[in-house]
Amino acid sequence: MAHHASAQKRIRQSERRRLHNKYYAKTTRNAIRDLRNTNDKGAATAAAPKVYAMIDKLAKIGVIHKNKAANLKSGLAVYINKLA
């Protein structure tokens, strides 16, 4: 257990940030999953910008690495382009 006030504050901040990051990461993963489960090209194309924005925000705030964000977006684009 932390004995200094600054260490206790750091623990509180870390926990708040962990829960915040966990919420946004999970929400984005669900959006990606829903997009990948879509078989309609029109619906997937319409949903893509929103999902891309979510991924970009995760990279911007440091929850995921920018290269991972680029790989996710690239994979989604390939999936959408393959839909008939």
Secondary structure, DSSP 8 states (H G I E B T S, - for coil): ---SHHHHHHHHHHHHHHHHHHHHHHHHHHHHHHHHT---HHHHHHHHHHHHHHHHHHHHTTSS-HHHHHHHHHHHHHHHHH--
